[in-house]
Amino acid sequence: MPEIKLEHVTKRWGKFYAVDDLDLVIGDNAFVTLLGPSGCGKTTTLRMIAGLETPTSGRITIGDKVVFDSAQGINIPANKRKVGFLFQNYALWPNMTVYQNIAFGLANIKEEMPKIDFEAKNNARLGQILSEPGEVVKVLDECRDKNGKLDEKKAIVKLIDAFTISQYTAKKLFAYHLEQGKDVSREAAALREKAESAKKAQNLNDAFQFTSGGRTVTEVRKLTKEEIDLSVRRVSRIVKIGMFMDRYPAELSGGQQQRVAIARTLAPEPTVLFMDEPLSNLDAKLRLEMRYELQRLHVETGSTFVYVTHDQMEAMTLATQICLINNGVLQQYDEPLTVYNRPNNLFVADFVGNPSINFVEARGAQAPDGSVALTMFDGRKARFIPREKTDLAAWFKARDEAETAAAAELKRRSAEKGYVEKGNKDETFRYHIARVEEDDFSLQEEPTLTNSDLVLGIRPEFIHIAGDGALDGEIYGAMPTGMESTIKIRVDDFLLTGVVFGSALFKIGEKVRVDIAGDNVVLFDRKSGKRIAFGSLEC
């Protein structure tokens, strides 16, 4: 499967930048989720790669083939990119059976393919199967009812699955009635001899393709009924819907309809499979089951999957890489656990994780021993100890230099011909501080921030209730689920969300002692929103 490469890809409508200067490499056989809030540009990115949307500028490469390049005027249409697209709406034909829905797209394919002698190919396969009649009889015996009568329809389906043949070849095989003990050795030998004679007479290779000068002969043609049937049966086995082939979509559940849509997309053997929130129409339990199916499907097909979702749980559980986007700008592109444990900025930390991360505003300065002395909550003193050596002064200097360089680059670009100023300006993420009494910040002026203004990011699993905990708190809310409980703890006028594993019960208003454990607390710069360091917190 091919690698997908996006270079400086931009898509805008007027001054609105849906995707802004995106650089991205999607590796061979990867399962990448494009994650972000509604309107962030993830679906637009997917549609540009698939060829359903034309970028304003940039370059897109699939494998070794450039499918879009604004500088060179290249824009290969979607139907020539060998990609599959699975939509949120299953888009199944209600008047067609499952088999007909899957086969519909295959019947419309007309492209250059190897020229094959299908009669010789089928004769060879049938002769091979007839050479072992005992195996056929064993399969047929499984299709008898309690009275010993052979069910023809069931037998043909069994033969298809047992020998991986089309229904047309299965019907020919059944017509020999091997269950009656007939000797078909002469017929088998005749079929094999006929196939071998055709190979020699027409210069066919082992796949019964015509050859000339050692090369396979190709022709522009449609798929035969035999090829279509083999493809339909192949994908129906992958997604486990072989038993529903004669049903109509209205007779299927939502999950079964989704499987049909997946099978239809896989049937033409696309090099890349694109999925745009395909599970959003399913209920929670079925959505979980389908996640497992998609994981298995990715492994079995060996395809490259690109999956759009706004559900961070889907992204975390399915992806090999998460591409997190906000306001058309790439925020982080990493493995799921790296995105969770090492967020680049406040937005990433807030968006990934359920329950959400706790943000605590603090003011502080670095001490000579490298720790950061903090004042947080309602004047409580604390100390942040970086996990690795951190020089805050050097970090802030590098931040200012990067901002100056970015401003200079923007000024240079704005002087270029055709430049359009971005209307949807990029801003530092406005995180939420949970309080007992929420303030109306819309009426307040933006504060003037200095290098002393910091933000701590504390995951819920770091909040521990302990008898000797450093912080005094009060249970403000508790949601037990059996395996764990999600709790809200009041500290001064602030609320911290914690996760307690086990079946302990908590009473609202109960006084508790709290510790913030671990060395993966994140220290952010409040001004830029960027991550400074990881470390532990002593309160």
DOGUGU-524373 format. One line per field, with one value per residue (C-alpha): residue number from 1; residue in three letters; x, y, z. Coordinates in Angstrom, 3 decimals. Layout:
BEGIN
n: NUM:...
res: ALA:...
X: X:...
Y: Y:...
Z: Z:...
***
This chain:
BEGIN
n: 1:2:3:4:5:6:7:8:9:10:11:12:13:14:15:16:17:18:19:20:21:22:23:24:25:26:27:28:29:30:31:32:33:34:35:36:37:38:39:40:41:42:43:44:45:46:47:48:49:50:51:52:53:54:55:56:57:58:59:60:61:62:63:64:65:66:67:68:69:70:71:72:73:74:75:76:77:78:79:80:81:82:83:84:85:86:87:88:89:90:91:92:93:94:95:96:97:98:99:100:101:102:103:104:105:106:107:108:109:110:111:112:113:114:115:116:117:118:119:120:121:122:123:124:125:126:127:128:129:130:131:132:133:134:135:136:137:138:139:140:141:142:143:144:145:146:147:148:149:150:151:152:153:154:155:156:157:158:159:160:161:162:163:164:165:166:167:168:169:170:171:172:173:174:175:176:177:178:179:180:181:182:183:184:185:186:187:188:189:190:191:192:193:194:195:196:197:198:199:200:201:202:203:204:205:206:207:208:209:210:211:212:213:214:215:216:217:218:219:220:221:222:223:224:225:226:227:228:229:230:231:232:233:234:235:236:237:238:239:240:241:242:243:244:245:246:247:248:249:250:251:252:253:254:255:256:257:258:259:260:261:262:263:264:265:266:267:268:269:270:271:272:273:274:275:276:277:278:279:280:281:282:283:284:285:286:287:288:289:290:291:292:293:294:295:296:297:298:299:300:301:302:303:304:305:306:307:308:309:310:311:312:313:314:315:316:317:318:319:320:321:322:323:324:325:326:327:328:329:330:331:332:333:334:335:336:337:338:339:340:341:342:343:344:345:346:347:348:349:350:351:352:353:354:355:356:357:358:359:360:361:362:363:364:365:366:367:368:369:370:371:372:373:374:375:376:377:378:379:380:381:382:383:384:385:386:387:388:389:390:391:392:393:394:395:396:397:398:399:400:401:402:403:404:405:406:407:408:409:410:411:412:413:414:415:416:417:418:419:420:421:422:423:424:425:426:427:428:429:430:431:432:433:434:435:436:437:438:439:440:441:442:443:444:445:446:447:448:449:450:451:452:453:454:455:456:457:458:459:460:461:462:463:464:465:466:467:468:469:470:471:472:473:474:475:476:477:478:479:480:481:482:483:484:485:486:487:488:489:490:491:492:493:494:495:496:497:498:499:500:501:502:503:504:505:506:507:508:509:510:511:512:513:514:515:516:517:518:519:520:521:522:523:524:525:526:527:528:529:530:531:532:533:534:535:536:537:538:539
res: MET:PRO:GLU:ILE:LYS:LEU:GLU:HIS:VAL:THR:LYS:ARG:TRP:GLY:LYS:PHE:TYR:ALA:VAL:ASP:ASP:LEU:ASP:LEU:VAL:ILE:GLY:ASP:ASN:ALA:PHE:VAL:THR:LEU:LEU:GLY:PRO:SER:GLY:CYS:GLY:LYS:THR:THR:THR:LEU:ARG:MET:ILE:ALA:GLY:LEU:GLU:THR:PRO:THR:SER:GLY:ARG:ILE:THR:ILE:GLY:ASP:LYS:VAL:VAL:PHE:ASP:SER:ALA:GLN:GLY:ILE:ASN:ILE:PRO:ALA:ASN:LYS:ARG:LYS:VAL:GLY:PHE:LEU:PHE:GLN:ASN:TYR:ALA:LEU:TRP:PRO:ASN:MET:THR:VAL:TYR:GLN:ASN:ILE:ALA:PHE:GLY:LEU:ALA:ASN:ILE:LYS:GLU:GLU:MET:PRO:LYS:ILE:ASP:PHE:GLU:ALA:LYS:ASN:ASN:ALA:ARG:LEU:GLY:GLN:ILE:LEU:SER:GLU:PRO:GLY:GLU:VAL:VAL:LYS:VAL:LEU:ASP:GLU:CYS:ARG:ASP:LYS:ASN:GLY:LYS:LEU:ASP:GLU:LYS:LYS:ALA:ILE:VAL:LYS:LEU:ILE:ASP:ALA:PHE:THR:ILE:SER:GLN:TYR:THR:ALA:LYS:LYS:LEU:PHE:ALA:TYR:HIS:LEU:GLU:GLN:GLY:LYS:ASP:VAL:SER:ARG:GLU:ALA:ALA:ALA:LEU:ARG:GLU:LYS:ALA:GLU:SER:ALA:LYS:LYS:ALA:GLN:ASN:LEU:ASN:ASP:ALA:PHE:GLN:PHE:THR:SER:GLY:GLY:ARG:THR:VAL:THR:GLU:VAL:ARG:LYS:LEU:THR:LYS:GLU:GLU:ILE:ASP:LEU:SER:VAL:ARG:ARG:VAL:SER:ARG:ILE:VAL:LYS:ILE:GLY:MET:PHE:MET:ASP:ARG:TYR:PRO:ALA:GLU:LEU:SER:GLY:GLY:GLN:GLN:GLN:ARG:VAL:ALA:ILE:ALA:ARG:THR:LEU:ALA:PRO:GLU:PRO:THR:VAL:LEU:PHE:MET:ASP:GLU:PRO:LEU:SER:ASN:LEU:ASP:ALA:LYS:LEU:ARG:LEU:GLU:MET:ARG:TYR:GLU:LEU:GLN:ARG:LEU:HIS:VAL:GLU:THR:GLY:SER:THR:PHE:VAL:TYR:VAL:THR:HIS:ASP:GLN:MET:GLU:ALA:MET:THR:LEU:ALA:THR:GLN:ILE:CYS:LEU:ILE:ASN:ASN:GLY:VAL:LEU:GLN:GLN:TYR:ASP:GLU:PRO:LEU:THR:VAL:TYR:ASN:ARG:PRO:ASN:ASN:LEU:PHE:VAL:ALA:ASP:PHE:VAL:GLY:ASN:PRO:SER:ILE:ASN:PHE:VAL:GLU:ALA:ARG:GLY:ALA:GLN:ALA:PRO:ASP:GLY:SER:VAL:ALA:LEU:THR:MET:PHE:ASP:GLY:ARG:LYS:ALA:ARG:PHE:ILE:PRO:ARG:GLU:LYS:THR:ASP:LEU:ALA:ALA:TRP:PHE:LYS:ALA:ARG:ASP:GLU:ALA:GLU:THR:ALA:ALA:ALA:ALA:GLU:LEU:LYS:ARG:ARG:SER:ALA:GLU:LYS:GLY:TYR:VAL:GLU:LYS:GLY:ASN:LYS:ASP:GLU:THR:PHE:ARG:TYR:HIS:ILE:ALA:ARG:VAL:GLU:GLU:ASP:ASP:PHE:SER:LEU:GLN:GLU:GLU:PRO:THR:LEU:THR:ASN:SER:ASP:LEU:VAL:LEU:GLY:ILE:ARG:PRO:GLU:PHE:ILE:HIS:ILE:ALA:GLY:ASP:GLY:ALA:LEU:ASP:GLY:GLU:ILE:TYR:GLY:ALA:MET:PRO:THR:GLY:MET:GLU:SER:THR:ILE:LYS:ILE:ARG:VAL:ASP:ASP:PHE:LEU:LEU:THR:GLY:VAL:VAL:PHE:GLY:SER:ALA:LEU:PHE:LYS:ILE:GLY:GLU:LYS:VAL:ARG:VAL:ASP:ILE:ALA:GLY:ASP:ASN:VAL:VAL:LEU:PHE:ASP:ARG:LYS:SER:GLY:LYS:ARG:ILE:ALA:PHE:GLY:SER:LEU:GLU:CYS
X: 0.000:1.265:2.587:0.555:2.410:0.931:3.226:2.113:-1.506:-3.918:-7.645:-9.490:-12.764:-12.209:-10.448:-11.533:-8.712:-10.211:-6.714:-3.653:-0.234:-0.534:2.521:1.752:3.163:0.841:2.958:2.401:-0.254:-0.923:-4.273:-4.370:-7.240:-7.857:-9.174:-10.529:-13.650:-16.366:-15.176:-11.461:-10.645:-10.343:-13.031:-11.718:-8.255:-9.694:-11.650:-8.582:-6.520:-9.380:-9.818:-13.318:-12.073:-9.503:-6.821:-6.059:-2.339:0.176:1.131:-0.328:1.438:-0.035:2.711:5.011:2.242:1.625:-2.168:-2.238:0.306:-0.867:2.477:2.468:-1.287:-1.737:-5.118:-5.938:-9.699:-10.979:-11.892:-8.272:-6.675:-7.536:-8.984:-12.115:-14.420:-16.771:-19.285:-21.223:-24.374:-24.126:-25.694:-26.990:-29.458:-32.721:-34.022:-30.882:-29.842:-26.622:-24.921:-26.133:-25.056:-21.508:-21.311:-22.765:-19.503:-17.524:-19.859:-19.054:-15.265:-13.710:-9.958:-6.768:-6.410:-4.582:-6.185:-7.220:-8.542:-11.268:-12.498:-9.044:-8.630:-11.977:-11.294:-7.984:-9.589:-12.520:-10.211:-8.071:-11.081:-12.510:-9.156:-10.021:-13.717:-13.608:-13.127:-16.158:-18.317:-17.287:-18.538:-21.788:-22.520:-22.610:-25.541:-28.045:-31.174:-32.253:-33.842:-30.605:-31.833:-29.219:-30.017:-28.775:-28.678:-26.805:-24.454:-23.492:-22.743:-20.623:-18.702:-18.034:-16.556:-14.703:-12.875:-12.902:-14.666:-17.419:-21.051:-20.873:-18.023:-19.769:-22.924:-20.866:-19.182:-22.502:-23.863:-21.383:-23.341:-20.282:-22.441:-23.802:-20.348:-19.646:-16.130:-15.062:-11.365:-11.686:-13.606:-11.009:-8.141:-9.935:-10.472:-6.847:-5.616:-7.891:-6.520:-2.883:-3.495:-4.906:-1.857:0.565:-1.445:-2.010:1.204:-0.640:1.214:0.334:-2.476:-3.870:-3.014:-2.016:1.682:3.781:7.580:7.554:5.183:1.539:-0.891:-3.400:-6.681:-9.302:-12.221:-14.865:-14.771:-16.460:-19.326:-16.869:-14.392:-17.168:-18.557:-15.133:-14.561:-17.993:-17.476:-13.968:-15.055:-18.200:-15.942:-13.725:-16.626:-18.659:-21.888:-21.988:-25.262:-27.053:-26.345:-29.992:-31.385:-32.263:-30.837:-34.155:-33.896:-30.502:-29.487:-27.389:-24.194:-24.949:-25.628:-22.286:-20.565:-22.189:-20.942:-17.430:-17.550:-18.657:-15.760:-13.217:-14.434:-12.444:-9.298:-8.483:-4.911:-6.195:-9.459:-10.940:-13.651:-15.617:-17.180:-18.585:-19.745:-21.601:-25.034:-24.638:-25.575:-22.810:-22.589:-22.557:-20.042:-17.655:-18.062:-17.436:-14.185:-12.879:-14.029:-12.212:-9.019:-9.243:-10.093:-7.010:-4.753:-6.408:-6.481:-3.057:-4.549:-3.756:-6.728:-7.428:-10.299:-12.076:-13.683:-14.404:-14.647:-11.287:-12.069:-12.396:-9.137:-7.290:-8.519:-8.263:-5.290:-1.630:-1.177:-3.426:-3.418:-4.993:-6.186:-7.670:-8.709:-7.100:-3.680:-1.915:-1.490:0.162:0.842:1.902:0.971:-2.203:-0.473:2.147:-0.628:-2.255:0.867:2.938:0.558:2.252:-0.069:-3.152:-5.547:-4.157:-4.169:-7.784:-9.139:-7.680:-8.712:-11.992:-12.570:-10.855:-7.576:-7.618:-6.165:-4.886:-3.626:-0.514:2.052:5.658:9.373:12.241:14.309:18.118:17.620:15.657:12.221:9.442:7.880:4.141:1.119:-2.162:-5.825:-6.638:-3.041:-1.801:1.937:3.355:6.524:6.815:9.866:10.737:11.412:14.297:16.593:14.646:15.818:12.694:14.566:16.091:12.697:10.980:13.795:13.427:9.638:10.050:12.588:10.254:7.359:9.540:10.629:7.003:5.931:8.747:7.740:4.114:5.181:7.235:4.346:1.885:4.036:3.758:1.341:-1.979:-1.592:-4.891:-4.927:-6.397:-9.798:-10.172:-7.187:-5.190:-5.471:-4.104:-6.579:-8.990:-8.989:-11.657:-10.992:-13.672:-15.015:-17.877:-19.159:-18.332:-17.374:-18.688:-15.388:-17.097:-17.440:-13.841:-10.851:-8.046:-5.332:-1.812:0.307:3.940:6.440:5.263:1.818:1.727:-0.829:-0.635:-2.227:-3.189:-4.778:-7.678:-5.766:-3.103:-5.658:-5.354:-7.462:-5.200:-5.502:-2.227:-2.841:-1.319:-4.540:-7.803:-10.889:-14.553:-16.471:-18.552:-19.899:-19.412:-20.350:-19.680:-19.732:-18.744:-15.163:-14.308:-15.762:-15.376:-15.380:-15.360:-13.333:-13.688:-10.407:-11.041:-13.408:-11.968:-13.075:-10.698:-11.850:-10.400:-10.783:-10.784:-10.545:-12.603:-16.129:-15.686:-18.683:-18.318:-20.788:-21.296:-19.958:-17.510:-14.172:-11.125:-7.369:-5.928:-2.508:-1.346:0.826:3.252:5.845:3.739:2.068:2.415:3.623:2.320:3.146:-0.105:0.846:1.602:-0.267:2.781:4.135:7.222:8.007:6.776:7.308:5.871:3.941:4.534:1.743
Y: 0.000:3.502:6.320:9.561:12.859:16.359:19.344:22.909:22.022:24.928:25.175:28.441:30.015:33.748:34.712:31.568:29.005:25.530:23.983:26.160:25.098:21.442:19.153:15.512:12.067:9.066:5.922:2.672:0.462:3.141:3.718:7.507:9.365:13.005:14.359:17.718:19.748:20.462:22.828:22.287:21.074:17.300:16.309:18.890:17.321:13.858:15.034:16.761:13.561:11.568:14.056:15.180:18.675:20.751:22.388:26.076:25.323:22.652:19.171:15.719:12.447:8.931:6.327:7.403:9.282:13.036:13.405:17.177:19.941:23.534:24.720:22.165:22.187:18.485:17.365:13.690:13.020:10.916:7.893:7.602:7.697:4.072:5.063:3.924:6.297:5.269:7.971:8.717:7.850:4.220:5.153:1.642:1.078:0.081:-1.830:-3.987:-7.005:-7.016:-8.917:-6.420:-3.432:-4.767:-5.767:-2.518:-0.548:-3.486:-3.803:-0.196:-0.583:-0.386:-0.047:-1.625:-5.127:-8.359:-10.336:-13.701:-16.956:-17.486:-20.751:-22.344:-20.895:-22.299:-25.689:-25.931:-25.044:-27.397:-30.229:-29.658:-29.867:-32.958:-34.699:-34.886:-35.906:-37.019:-33.420:-32.347:-35.164:-34.203:-30.641:-31.836:-34.209:-31.187:-29.820:-32.622:-32.140:-34.530:-36.774:-37.004:-34.831:-32.557:-28.809:-27.520:-23.817:-24.470:-26.849:-24.241:-21.669:-24.241:-25.113:-21.414:-20.964:-24.294:-23.958:-20.146:-20.310:-18.285:-19.306:-20.185:-22.662:-23.977:-24.739:-26.646:-28.588:-29.432:-30.683:-33.591:-34.999:-36.470:-37.334:-40.224:-41.833:-41.175:-41.724:-38.397:-39.115:-39.078:-35.781:-34.247:-35.357:-34.036:-30.608:-30.342:-31.446:-28.914:-26.149:-27.144:-27.264:-23.734:-22.537:-23.885:-22.799:-19.211:-18.541:-18.242:-17.880:-19.739:-17.234:-17.955:-14.441:-13.930:-13.141:-11.791:-11.611:-12.553:-9.697:-9.871:-8.657:-6.077:-4.778:-2.226:-4.292:-4.720:-7.326:-10.611:-12.014:-14.601:-11.914:-9.813:-12.790:-13.768:-10.178:-9.974:-13.321:-12.312:-9.090:-10.680:-13.190:-10.384:-8.435:-11.564:-10.848:-13.922:-15.061:-11.833:-11.785:-12.179:-9.645:-6.016:-3.104:-2.537:-6.085:-5.394:-3.738:-0.562:-2.525:-4.969:-2.086:-0.592:-3.884:-3.909:-0.362:-1.402:-4.480:-2.366:0.015:-2.825:-4.749:-2.742:-3.256:0.429:1.332:3.641:3.527:6.850:6.900:9.984:9.372:5.985:4.899:8.041:6.625:3.553:3.174:3.149:-0.644:-1.359:1.443:-0.283:-3.612:-1.988:-0.464:-3.978:-4.951:-1.993:-2.898:-6.474:-5.244:-3.014:-5.949:-8.394:-6.079:-4.484:-1.230:2.322:3.721:7.438:7.978:11.229:11.581:14.175:11.399:11.265:7.802:6.438:8.111:6.758:3.174:2.771:4.767:4.010:7.798:10.715:13.908:16.568:19.694:22.971:25.955:24.303:24.080:20.852:20.784:17.390:14.241:11.322:7.896:7.959:7.459:10.096:12.594:11.751:11.702:14.376:17.048:19.847:22.567:23.419:22.554:19.038:18.393:19.523:17.750:14.296:12.495:11.458:12.730:15.924:17.116:19.524:22.960:24.990:28.540:29.466:32.204:31.374:31.683:29.237:28.638:28.095:24.312:24.148:23.728:26.277:27.934:28.387:30.098:28.464:28.036:30.678:31.523:28.000:27.451:24.576:23.473:22.026:19.764:19.242:15.658:16.838:19.838:22.942:26.555:28.735:31.890:30.105:28.577:31.982:33.469:30.689:31.224:34.968:34.320:31.799:34.278:37.006:34.660:33.625:37.269:38.006:35.022:36.171:39.658:38.176:36.006:38.905:40.808:37.990:38.224:36.504:36.364:36.481:37.389:34.711:35.786:33.053:34.182:31.697:32.396:30.813:28.190:29.395:26.595:26.144:26.392:24.475:26.476:26.126:29.520:30.240:33.791:35.526:36.101:37.654:40.916:40.924:42.421:40.157:40.055:41.253:38.106:37.854:35.007:34.380:33.255:29.478:26.676:23.185:20.233:17.397:14.225:12.811:9.595:11.653:12.790:10.403:10.380:9.560:9.976:11.887:13.894:17.377:19.132:19.299:18.954:18.050:15.605:17.812:15.035:11.301:9.010:5.316:2.950:-0.279:-0.622:2.992:6.243:9.700:12.290:16.070:17.402:20.963:22.636:26.225:27.540:25.221:21.791:18.949:15.856:12.542:8.879:6.349:2.687:0.155:0.120:2.645:4.877:8.597:10.854:14.418:16.858:14.315:15.817:14.178:14.612:14.769:14.113:14.883:11.888:10.984:12.893:13.522:16.764:19.218:22.797:25.126:28.695:30.628:33.272:30.951:27.865:25.689:22.918:23.788:20.645:17.522:16.957:16.318:18.667:19.133:20.985
Z: 0.000:-0.783:1.338:1.200:1.312:1.673:1.140:1.984:1.223:1.673:1.055:1.475:0.518:0.286:3.519:5.362:5.557:6.019:5.826:6.331:4.976:5.985:5.799:6.514:5.698:6.102:6.120:4.255:5.960:8.605:10.312:10.680:12.303:11.451:14.740:15.780:16.581:14.023:11.298:11.982:8.441:8.912:6.371:3.904:4.235:3.598:0.557:-0.927:-0.695:-2.232:-5.078:-4.074:-3.201:-5.071:-2.875:-3.352:-3.366:-2.456:-3.565:-2.816:-3.637:-3.307:-3.606:-6.416:-8.230:-7.872:-7.836:-7.238:-7.748:-7.976:-9.401:-12.247:-12.867:-11.980:-10.647:-11.179:-10.753:-7.858:-10.002:-11.187:-7.724:-6.776:-3.410:-1.582:0.306:3.095:3.974:7.142:5.171:4.018:0.622:-0.113:-2.955:-1.201:-4.260:-4.545:-2.512:-0.506:-3.326:-5.947:-3.814:-3.479:-7.145:-8.509:-8.559:-9.923:-12.916:-13.890:-13.860:-17.310:-17.421:-18.690:-17.254:-18.171:-21.000:-19.552:-21.034:-18.431:-19.928:-19.596:-16.108:-14.920:-16.535:-14.675:-11.329:-11.799:-12.891:-9.803:-7.462:-9.206:-8.702:-4.974:-5.022:-1.393:-0.242:-2.270:-0.896:2.661:2.059:0.471:3.351:5.692:3.668:4.289:6.391:9.163:6.554:4.577:1.699:0.093:0.165:-3.197:-2.290:0.949:-0.873:-3.481:-0.763:1.098:-2.091:-2.730:0.738:0.913:-2.410:-2.863:-6.210:-7.852:-7.736:-11.441:-10.928:-7.785:-9.800:-12.400:-9.603:-7.962:-11.319:-11.234:-8.224:-6.565:-3.538:-5.659:-5.786:-9.447:-10.824:-12.379:-12.828:-16.627:-16.592:-14.259:-16.505:-19.611:-18.014:-16.943:-20.380:-22.080:-19.880:-20.529:-24.300:-24.200:-22.232:-24.816:-27.862:-26.683:-24.704:-21.381:-18.083:-14.862:-14.175:-17.692:-18.846:-22.477:-22.914:-25.755:-25.696:-22.016:-21.075:-20.035:-22.707:-21.443:-22.812:-21.815:-20.611:-17.942:-15.214:-16.090:-14.010:-12.694:-11.503:-9.982:-8.101:-6.739:-5.525:-3.895:-2.149:-1.037:0.692:2.136:3.915:5.233:6.789:7.638:5.746:3.490:5.081:4.097:0.355:-0.697:1.777:1.112:3.171:4.976:6.349:7.967:11.228:11.241:11.898:9.091:6.682:7.681:6.881:3.445:2.812:3.884:1.631:-1.339:-0.732:-0.426:-3.491:-6.123:-3.987:-3.383:-2.441:0.308:2.258:3.427:6.106:7.116:10.559:9.446:12.919:13.994:13.066:15.283:18.947:21.563:21.988:18.251:17.678:20.091:18.290:14.917:16.222:16.803:13.305:11.732:13.603:12.309:8.805:8.744:9.610:7.197:4.167:4.704:3.361:4.412:6.379:6.814:9.235:10.133:13.559:16.239:18.842:20.605:22.028:18.480:17.531:20.572:20.186:16.394:15.139:14.734:14.362:15.354:13.301:15.527:13.703:14.931:12.810:9.775:11.467:12.449:16.235:16.736:14.691:16.868:18.186:20.353:23.708:22.817:22.065:25.395:27.565:25.794:24.450:22.504:23.764:25.791:22.950:22.495:26.243:26.520:23.445:24.112:27.263:28.877:31.523:30.429:31.871:34.823:34.149:37.098:36.619:38.595:38.931:39.583:38.936:38.715:41.838:41.819:42.257:38.972:40.532:39.924:42.963:42.312:43.788:42.729:43.703:46.325:47.276:48.005:47.622:45.572:43.839:40.327:39.887:36.185:35.128:32.957:33.343:32.276:31.950:31.914:30.879:27.867:26.997:26.992:24.902:22.308:22.289:21.592:18.833:17.174:17.318:15.776:12.987:12.338:12.158:9.682:7.536:7.554:6.489:3.637:2.457:2.654:0.162:-2.402:-5.299:-4.669:-0.892:1.000:4.677:6.923:8.188:10.815:12.882:14.953:18.672:21.825:23.020:25.693:28.229:30.870:34.607:36.526:39.445:41.889:40.752:37.124:36.159:33.037:31.263:28.229:30.179:31.391:29.634:28.462:31.152:30.430:30.642:31.687:31.862:35.409:34.183:33.862:33.577:35.047:33.239:35.597:34.210:36.320:37.073:38.886:41.501:44.463:47.607:50.544:54.275:54.408:51.231:50.995:49.910:51.846:49.691:49.581:47.372:45.071:42.827:42.235:39.337:40.106:37.097:38.851:37.668:38.510:39.789:38.310:41.064:41.382:44.300:45.577:46.540:47.652:44.926:42.249:41.036:40.172:38.259:39.390:38.515:41.351:40.368:42.279:43.680:46.495:47.239:47.880:49.627:48.389:50.965:52.398:53.462:51.864:51.569:48.055:46.512:42.974:42.102:39.332:37.339:34.219:35.302:32.397:32.773:30.029:29.092:29.496:26.921:23.980:25.185:24.467:26.661:28.717:30.708:32.488:36.173:39.612:41.876:45.584:47.379
***
